[in-house]
Amino acid sequence: MLRNGEIMIRDITLGQYYQADSVIHKLDPRVKLVATIGFIISLFVVDSWIGYVVAALFLACMIKLSKVPFGYMVKGMKAIVFILMITVVFNLFLTPGEPLVTLWKLRITKEGLRIAVMMAVRLSFLIVGSSLMTLTTTPNSLTDGMEKLMGPLKYVKVPVHEVAMMMSIALRFIPILLEETDKIMKAQIARGADFESGNLVKKAKAMVPLLVPLFISAFRRANDLAMAMEARCYRGGEHRTKMKPLRYRSADRAAYCVLLLYFAGCVAIRVCL
């Protein structure tokens, strides 16, 4: 039987790629990167329920077009339930305003309830929107897209290719390390380790047999990757060609127009309401 920790590890979808034949998968990675950044910014632009409804409809349409199962998309939220709970509790009890409920010395205010719900919705949309980008874009495409978008930074001596490569490797290592964590956890449980019972201090101590071999494995993989790249005489930066150079198509331009209309709608809602 799987324990709660193993279930949570398998529920993390950020950094994984879901293969499908969809309009979103075929879009240029630069479009998806810009769309993700624009969507995240729009979540902080809107400040009303109408704005969040528009953001929810936009996100639902993108998930539908991506052909990624909704259950697979949402299960990644299980990993941030604890963060959501902390955010909600802090905003509920620490926001001053008109009191609604009084619990001993703690008060739930009308303003705190509104901010807590909005922050929870905003954080949920942010995670799902970011997961949609990684689920529909391969790590290699993300690297190429980030390198192209950050191209102007070369003029100020920023190592654009190296930065994009590091971000791509970090994304690719997420599912690998999750799988490694799952294997180590099962092996330690078979040896009698207990990751669930006890207080917070005991649970933290119980994580040591899990974290030590995980760090050793991560460093070993990183060293193997560095040696493999060096053995193949890998050199990044200038004068490096691409097997599949990125080119905008009509679908990409249409996607930019849709994103622009959505963002303009969010700004209009913020100004008018």
C-alpha positions in Angstrom: 0.0 0.0 0.0 1.3 3.5 -0.9 1.7 5.9 2.0 0.8 9.6 1.9 4.4 10.7 1.1 4.6 8.4 -1.9 1.2 9.5 -3.2 2.2 13.2 -2.9 5.5 12.6 -4.7 3.7 10.9 -7.6 1.2 13.7 -7.8 3.8 16.4 -8.7 3.3 17.2 -12.4 5.5 20.3 -12.7 8.4 19.6 -15.1 6.8 16.6 -16.7 5.8 16.4 -20.4 2.5 14.9 -21.5 2.6 13.8 -25.1 -0.5 14.6 -27.2 -1.5 15.9 -30.6 -3.0 19.2 -29.8 -3.0 22.9 -30.9 -1.1 23.9 -27.7 1.6 21.3 -28.2 2.3 22.5 -31.7 2.7 26.2 -30.7 6.1 27.8 -30.7 7.7 27.5 -27.2 8.2 31.3 -27.2 4.5 31.8 -27.5 3.8 29.5 -24.5 6.5 31.1 -22.4 5.1 34.6 -23.1 1.6 33.3 -22.6 2.5 31.8 -19.2 4.2 35.0 -18.1 1.3 37.1 -19.3 -1.2 34.8 -17.6 0.7 35.1 -14.3 0.8 38.9 -14.6 -2.9 39.0 -15.3 -3.6 37.1 -12.1 -2.1 40.1 -10.2 -3.8 42.6 -12.4 -7.4 41.5 -11.8 -8.8 42.3 -8.4 -12.4 41.2 -8.7 -14.4 38.0 -9.0 -15.3 38.9 -12.6 -11.6 39.0 -13.4 -11.0 35.6 -11.8 -14.0 34.1 -13.7 -12.5 35.4 -17.0 -9.1 33.9 -16.0 -10.7 30.6 -15.1 -12.5 30.5 -18.5 -9.3 31.3 -20.3 -7.4 28.6 -18.4 -10.2 26.0 -19.0 -10.1 26.7 -22.7 -6.3 26.2 -22.9 -6.5 23.0 -20.9 -9.3 21.8 -23.3 -7.2 22.6 -26.3 -4.1 21.0 -24.9 -5.9 17.6 -24.6 -4.2 17.0 -21.3 -6.7 15.2 -18.9 -8.1 17.6 -16.4 -7.6 15.1 -13.6 -3.9 14.8 -14.5 -3.6 18.6 -14.5 -5.3 19.1 -11.2 -3.5 16.3 -9.3 -0.4 18.5 -9.2 -2.3 20.8 -6.8 -2.0 18.1 -4.1 1.6 19.0 -3.6 0.9 22.6 -2.6 -2.1 22.0 -0.3 0.1 22.8 2.7 1.2 26.1 1.2 -2.4 26.9 0.3 -3.5 26.2 3.9 -0.8 28.5 5.4 -1.7 31.3 2.9 -5.4 31.0 3.8 -4.9 30.8 7.5 -2.5 33.8 7.7 -4.8 36.0 5.6 -7.9 35.0 7.5 -6.6 35.8 11.0 -3.9 38.5 10.3 -5.8 40.9 8.1 -7.5 43.8 9.9 -11.0 44.9 9.1 -14.6 44.3 9.9 -14.9 41.2 12.2 -17.1 38.3 11.1 -16.2 35.6 13.6 -14.2 35.8 16.9 -12.4 32.7 18.1 -10.7 33.5 21.5 -8.2 36.2 20.6 -8.3 35.5 16.9 -10.7 37.2 14.6 -11.8 36.4 11.0 -12.5 39.6 9.2 -14.5 40.3 6.1 -11.4 41.7 4.3 -9.3 38.7 5.5 -11.8 36.2 4.1 -11.9 38.0 0.8 -8.1 38.2 0.5 -7.7 34.6 1.6 -10.0 33.2 -1.0 -8.5 35.3 -3.7 -5.0 34.3 -2.8 -5.9 30.7 -2.8 -7.5 31.0 -6.3 -4.6 33.0 -7.6 -2.0 30.5 -6.4 -4.0 27.6 -7.8 -4.3 29.2 -11.2 -0.6 30.1 -11.1 0.4 26.5 -10.5 -2.0 25.0 -13.1 -1.0 27.6 -15.7 2.7 26.9 -15.2 2.1 23.1 -15.3 0.2 23.5 -18.6 3.4 25.0 -20.2 5.7 22.2 -19.0 3.2 19.5 -19.8 2.8 20.7 -23.4 6.5 21.6 -24.1 9.5 19.4 -24.2 12.6 20.5 -22.2 14.6 21.0 -25.4 11.9 23.2 -26.9 11.8 25.2 -23.6 15.6 25.7 -23.8 15.4 27.0 -27.4 12.4 29.2 -26.5 14.1 30.8 -23.5 17.3 31.3 -25.3 15.5 33.1 -28.2 13.5 35.3 -25.8 16.5 36.3 -23.8 18.6 36.9 -26.9 18.8 40.7 -26.4 20.5 40.2 -23.0 23.6 39.0 -24.9 24.5 42.6 -25.6 24.9 43.2 -21.8 27.2 40.1 -21.5 24.6 37.8 -20.0 25.4 34.1 -20.8 22.0 33.5 -22.3 22.6 30.0 -23.7 24.1 28.8 -20.4 21.2 30.2 -18.3 18.6 28.6 -20.6 20.5 25.3 -20.5 20.6 25.3 -16.6 16.8 26.1 -16.4 16.1 23.3 -18.9 18.3 20.8 -17.0 16.6 21.8 -13.7 13.1 21.1 -15.3 14.3 17.8 -16.7 15.7 16.7 -13.3 12.4 17.3 -11.5 10.7 14.0 -12.6 14.0 12.1 -12.4 14.6 13.2 -8.8 10.9 12.5 -7.9 11.3 8.9 -9.2 14.5 8.5 -7.3 12.9 9.8 -4.1 10.1 7.3 -4.6 12.5 4.4 -4.9 14.6 5.5 -1.9 11.4 5.9 0.2 10.2 2.4 -0.7 13.6 1.0 0.1 13.8 2.7 3.5 10.2 1.7 4.4 11.2 -1.9 3.6 14.0 -1.5 6.1 11.6 -0.3 8.8 11.8 3.5 8.4 8.7 5.4 9.4 8.0 8.7 7.7 4.5 9.3 9.1 4.2 8.8 12.8 5.5 11.1 15.6 5.7 14.8 16.1 7.3 17.4 13.7 10.8 16.8 15.1 10.6 13.1 14.8 9.3 13.4 11.2 12.2 15.7 10.4 14.7 13.3 11.8 13.1 10.4 9.9 13.7 12.3 6.6 17.5 12.1 7.1 17.7 8.5 5.7 15.8 9.8 2.7 17.6 13.1 2.0 21.2 11.9 2.3 21.0 9.2 -0.4 18.9 11.6 -2.5 21.5 14.3 -2.4 24.3 11.8 -3.2 22.3 10.5 -6.2 21.6 14.0 -7.4 25.3 15.0 -7.2 26.3 11.8 -9.0 23.8 12.4 -11.8 25.0 16.0 -12.2 28.6 14.8 -12.3 27.8 12.1 -14.9 25.9 14.7 -17.0 28.9 17.1 -16.9 31.3 14.4 -17.9 29.1 13.3 -20.7 28.8 16.8 -22.1 32.5 17.3 -21.8 33.3 14.0 -23.5 31.1 15.1 -26.4 33.0 18.4 -26.6 29.8 20.3 -25.9 30.2 24.1 -26.2 27.4 26.5 -25.9 27.0 30.1 -26.8 27.9 31.8 -30.1 28.0 30.0 -33.5 25.9 27.1 -32.3 23.3 25.9 -34.8 19.9 24.3 -34.2 18.6 21.1 -35.8 15.1 22.6 -35.7 15.3 26.4 -35.7 12.3 28.2 -34.3 10.0 30.0 -36.8 6.7 31.7 -36.1 3.7 30.3 -38.0 0.2 31.7 -38.5 -1.1 29.7 -35.5 1.5 31.4 -33.3 0.5 34.8 -34.4 -3.1 34.0 -33.8 -2.2 32.8 -30.3 -0.4 36.2 -29.6 -3.6 38.0 -30.7 -5.7 35.8 -28.3 -3.3 36.5 -25.5 -3.4 40.2 -26.2 -7.2 40.3 -26.2 -7.3 38.4 -22.9 -4.8 40.7 -21.2 -6.6 43.8 -22.5 -9.8 42.4 -21.1 -8.2 41.9 -17.7 -6.9 45.5 -17.7 -10.3 46.8 -18.7 -12.0 44.8 -15.9 -9.4 46.2 -13.4 -10.0 49.8 -14.6 -13.8 49.7 -14.9 -14.5 47.8 -11.6 
